[in-house]
Amino acid sequence: MTPGCLRWIAQITIVLGLGVLSGCAVLAPPPSPTPWLHDALFDHPPRPAEADGVMALDAPMHRYLDGVLAGAVQHKGRARALAEALYARGELQLDYDSSVTRNAAQAFAARSGNCLSLVLMTAALARELGLEVSYQSATAGEYYSRQGNLTLQAGHVNLVLAPRQSRWYQNAIHYMQEGDAMRIDFLPPEALRGLRSVPISERRVLAMFMNNRAVEALQRQPLAQAYAWAREALRLDPGFLAAYNTLGVVYQRAGHPVPAAAAFQQVLAQDPRHLPAMINLAPVLRTLGRHDEADRWTAVSQALRPHAPFHFLGLAEGALARGDLAQAREWLDREEAVTGDTHELYFQRARLHLAMGREGPAEAALQRAMDTSETQRQRQAYAGKLARLRALAAH
């Protein structure tokens, strides 16, 4: 990855620290986002048409609840029947796919989505069944992925279902259950180890949806559409810092450095350690000729994280291209220490093993790349490579 990619870091879902729960002080309400919104720069884009129906049930969802699920509800109860249907063969059997953030009806129709889409779909179905729904943001360090020339920092959201007379208690990271309340996660169990969860509001979850759509629009749609989604996220939840960060990226890409800097500075005024905003702010300040400020923020960000995500992966790719296998292995080990398990890392490890003539480890690395991939297209690509490798090994 070239250093220039760093400027486009956009946080998909907010990563909340446990510190937000400490103490009993009454927090001041977040300021209105109006001073940071400039509709005229994008010819006053309308509100996105999908913004009102994020959790709306369509006819197929109603038919599913009234028909397929009705019998299971009678025998198992509402929460358990729905939870089991999410994974059971012959039922919903959902598939994880982070390529696009779908609303509830779209995720139901596709039977797939990222964790936020699947949470929204499940919450919509659960509410129709008469269940109480609450949400949690779960974090365990930082996780990054790449989409085009965007580096994305992601979090995780889950939900808790309970009958209306039940309550769900949280004590630090340990949970107690009353009635038949249960937590629903859309990550494999091994990915959930070490996660710390904090409650979040439905407004925050919906703002996450709007922010995700803004980030996705940055890659595939006119910038006015990305702006409109980021604006909706902030109108819905003015305290959602990730949406200010995304708004700044939109301004920056549109060639408006002054409002871009203001958006990033608003994030840092609320959270001085917000790394994506720091990294994004520095090049904007340089564009404005404010080099001393840019140098200060660069120094702070490098002190917090000396090496950017995928920096060493890019170096490893270069070493592999030169045939320097020992150096490639060293860079890959260092990349793993920065970003952890990513499908890109395992794919490069597979390439390294093949270059060393080690087909068994290469096959295992490709399998891990497929297991950790984030979209159906990625999984299909790795499955094809794995099948070809196994075919070669069989001859």
N, C-alpha and C positions, 0 to 999 in steps of 0.2 A: 504494500500500500504506500502510495506517495504521501509525503507530509501534507500536501494540499488537501487531502481528504479530511483532515482533522477539522477543518472549519465547519463541516456540515454535520457535526455530531448533533443529533436530536434525540431527546429522551422519549421513548415510546410511552412507557407507563412510569408513573412516579415511583421512586424508591424511597420509602419512608423509614426513618430511623426510629428506634424505640424512644428516643428523647422527646418526641412530640407528645408522649403520654405522661411525662413526669410532672409532678406538682399539681396544684389545684388552682393556679392562677387563671383568671379569665382573659383569654386572648382577644385582642382587638380585632374587629372584623377586617378582612383584607380590603384594600382600596379598590374602588371601581376601576375596571380596566380601560375606561374611556380614554384617558390621556395617552394610552399606548396604541390605540386603534386609529388607523388612518384610511378609512374606506376610499377616499378620493384617489389614493395612489393606485387603486385597482378598479377604478370606474364603478365604485359602489356595488360590489357583487351582492346578489340576493342571498338570503339564508338558504343553505342547502336543503333540497326537497326532502331528503331522508332524515333530517334532524328530528322531526317530530315522531317518527315511527320506529325508533331504535328497538324498543321492546314490544312492539305490537304483534299480536298473534294473528296469523292468517288462517284461511279455511283449512289447509292440510294440518296445521297444528291443532286446531279444534277437533278435527276428525280423529286425530291420533289420541288425544286425551279422552274423548267420548267413546272411542271404540277399542283400539288396541290396548290402551293402558288401564281401562276401567276395571277389567277383571283382576289384574295384578294389584290394583289399589285396594280392592275388597279383601284380598287375602294377606297382603303384606303391609298395608298402610301406605299413605301417600308418599312420604319422604323416601322410604325404602324402595317402593315400586319405581319411582322416578330414578333414583340413584342407580339401581340395578339395570334399568333400561338403557342408561347412558353407555354401558359397556357390553351388554349381552349380545351375543351373536343372534341374529334374527330380529333384534330390536333396533334401537338407534345406532349402536355400535359406532360411536363417533371417532373421527380421525383428526389428529392434530395437524394443522396447516397454517403457518404464519405468513403466507404470501399476501393475504388481504384480511382486513378487519371487516367481518360480515355483521350485519344486524341480526336480531334473533331469528327472524323468518328466513333470511338467507342462509344462516348456519344450519337451521333445521332442514332446509331443502337440500343443501350440499352434504349434510351429515359430517361437516368438517369445519374447522376454523382455528384461529389462535385461541389462547386461553381466555382472552377477554370476550371474544365472540361466543365461545361455548358457555361462559358464565352468564352472559346476557340471555342466551337462548334458554338455559336451564332455569334462570330466575323468572323469565316470563312464563314458562310452563308451570313452575312451582307456584307462582302467585295465582295462576288460574285454578290450581288445585286447592287453593285456600291455605297455603303454607306461608309462614313468615320467612322472609329472605333477608339475610344480612351479608355483608361483604368484608373481606379482609385483603390487605396488601401484604404480600409475603416477600421477604428479602433474605438473601444470604450472600452478601458481597455484591460484586458487579458482574453483569453478563453483557457481552457485546456481540453484535452480529453486523454483517455488511450487506447492503443492498445497493448495487450500483456504486455511486460515489458518495453514499451516505454511510456513516458509521453510527449504528443505533445502539443505545443503551436500554436494556429492557428490564422490566420487573415482572412480577407474577401476581395474579389476582385469583382468589378462590371465594367460595360462598358457603354459607351455612343455612340449612333448611330445617325448619322446626314447625310443629303445629302451632296455631296461634296462641295456645295457652302455655306453651313451653318457652323457656328462656335458655340462652346460650351464654355461658360464663367463660371469661378468659382470665387466667392468672399467669402473668408473664408469658412463657411460651407453652404452658401446659393448659389443657382444656378439660372442662368438666361438662357432663351431659345431663340434661334433665328431660324426661320424656324420651322421644325418639328423634331428637335433633341430631343432625349429622353434617359433617363438613364434606364438601365436594371439591376435589382437585382434578385438574386436567393435565397433570404432569406425572410421569412414572414415579413409583415410590423412591427410587434411588435419587431422583432429582429433588425430592422434598426434604432430604436429610439436612438439618441445620437451618431450615427456614425459620425466620422470626416473623410472626404475623401481628398486624395491628388492624383494628377496625377502621373502615372507611365508609363514607356515606354513598348512597346511590348517585347523588349528584357528582361525586368524584368519579365514580365508575363511568357515568355517562360522559363526563368531561374527558376521561381517558379515551373513550370511543371517538369523540370528536378530534382529539389530538392525534390519535392513530390515523384517522382519515386525512388529516392535514399532512402528516409525514408521508403517507402513501401518495397523496396528490402532488407533493413535491417531485416525485419520481415520474408520474404518469400523466398529469393533468396540468392545465394552465395554472400559473401562480395565483391568479385571482381565486381559484377554487381552494387552493391550499390556505390562502388567507381567510376565506369565508369559514372554513372548518376550524381554524385556530381561533378566530373571533368567537365562534359559538362555544368553544371549550371555555374561554375566559368569561363569557357572559354567564355561562352556567355555573362555573366555579372560579371566581376571581382569585382564589388563593392557590390555584393549581400552577405551580412554578414551571412545570414541564411545558405547559402551553405557551407561556411567555418565551421560553427558550425556542420553541418551534416558530413562534411569531417572528422572533429575531432572525431566524434562518430564512424565513420567507422574505422579509425585508431585504436581507443581505443578497439573496439570489436575484431579487428584483432590481438591485442597484440602488437601494436607499440606505446608505450606511448610518445616517443620523438616527432614524427610528430603530434601526437594528441595534445600534449601540444602546439606545435607551431601554429596549426590551431586555437585553442581556444584563444591563445594570440593575434593572428592577429585580431580576432573579437574584443577583448577588447582594442586593440590599436586604433581601429577606433571608438568604442562605449564602453567607460568604464563602462556603466551601463547595458550592455547586460547580463541579468540575466541567460538565459540558458547557455551561454558560461562560466560564473562564476561557476555555479553549476557543469558543466561538467569538468572544469579545476581542481578543488580541488582534486578529487580522483586520477586524473592522476599525479598530482604533488606528492601526497603521494606515489604512486607507484614508482616514481623516487627518493624518499627519500628527497624531498624538502618540509618538513613538515611546516616550518615557512611560506613559501609562500602560502601553502594550507590553513593554519589557517587564513591568512590575507584575502584571497578570500572568505573563508567560512564566516568570520565575516562581510564582506561587503555584501554578498548575503543575510545573515540573517537580516541585518539592512534594506535592501530594501524590503525583504519579509520574515517575521519571520517564517511563516509556509508554507510548500510546498503544492501544489495542491494535494488533495485526502488524505492528512495526517489525517485529522479529520474523513474522511469517513472510513478509515481503523479502527480507534478507535471506531467508531459507530458500525461497523460490529462486532467487538469483544464484545462490550457491549450487542448487540442483542443476540449474541451467549451465553452470560452468563445470559441473562434474565434481565439485568439491563436497564430497559426501560427509566427511567428518564435520566440516563447518556447518553444513545444512542441518545435521543432527543437533549440533549445539544450539543453533538458532531456534529450532523447533522446541527444544527443551525449555528455552527461555521464554518462548511465546506461550507455552502451556502454563508457565508460572504467572503470566500476566492475564490471560483470558480464560484459562481453564479448558474444559472440553468444548471444542467446536468442530463442526463437520469439516471446515477448511483445514484445521490442524491435522485431523486424522487422514484426510485425503493426501496431504503432503507427506505424512509419515508413510502412507502406502506407496507413494512414488519413491521415497527414499529406500524402503525395503526392496522394492522391485529392482532399483538400480544396484542394490547390493546382492541381488540374486536370491533373496529370501522370500519365496512365494507364500509360505505359510503366514508369517507375520504381516505380509502385504494384504493377504485376504482378510485377516483379523482386523487390520486397520480400516480397510474398506467397509467391513461390516459395521464398525463403530461409526464411520462417517455416515453410513446410511441410517443408523440408529439415532444419531444426534442431529440429523438434518431437520430443517424447519418447514419445508414445503413438500408437497407431493411431487413436484417436478424434480426437486433435488433427490428425493428418495428413489425416484425412477431412474435418474441418471446414475446414481451410485449402484443401484441394483443391476443395471446393464453392465457397468464396468466389472462388478463382482462376478456376474455370470460369465463374462468373457475370460476373466482370470481363471475361474474354475475350469472352464472348457480347455484352456491352454494347459493347465496343470494335469488334466486327465489324459493328455496325449503324450 
